Amino acid sequence: MSNKNKSLKQITEMTPESRYDYLVEQVKEHKTLWSLQDLDGCVMLTTEEEDCIPMWPTEEAAALWAVDDWQDCQALAIPVDEWLERWVPGMQDDDLFVAVFPVQDDLGVVIPPHELEDRLTPKKRH
């Protein structure tokens, strides 16, 4: 079954690596990443070692996270061009990582922003 035909429930049950691949596929197709924000700005997650900004492939996936302490958060659409031009350098300057498509019991793959940038940008030919 292709990822296009999977339900959100099936997608959230995929492995962290598969969710990462799915996010890359969706962002390339729709040219948008999704995060959550409240009145103070973007939501942050903290692992034992890194501060992260969570990113999701769709508004629906981001909205699944907006519960309990984060019920006042809204999904934030980030055009991929803006993400590449402003967010990647800003996150690197602030030593922030990306939590790729976290789900309730799993933060997902945690990577530096440039790794996601590399997956989203076409390879330059030499």
Buried (B, 14 or more C-beta within 10 A) or exposed (E): EEBEEBEEEEBBEBEBEBBBBBBBBBBEEBEBBBBBBBEEEBBEBEEEEBBBBBBBBBEEBBBBBBEEEEEEBEBBEBEBEEBBEEBBEEBBEEEBBBBBBBBEEBBBBBBBBEBBBEBBEEEEEE
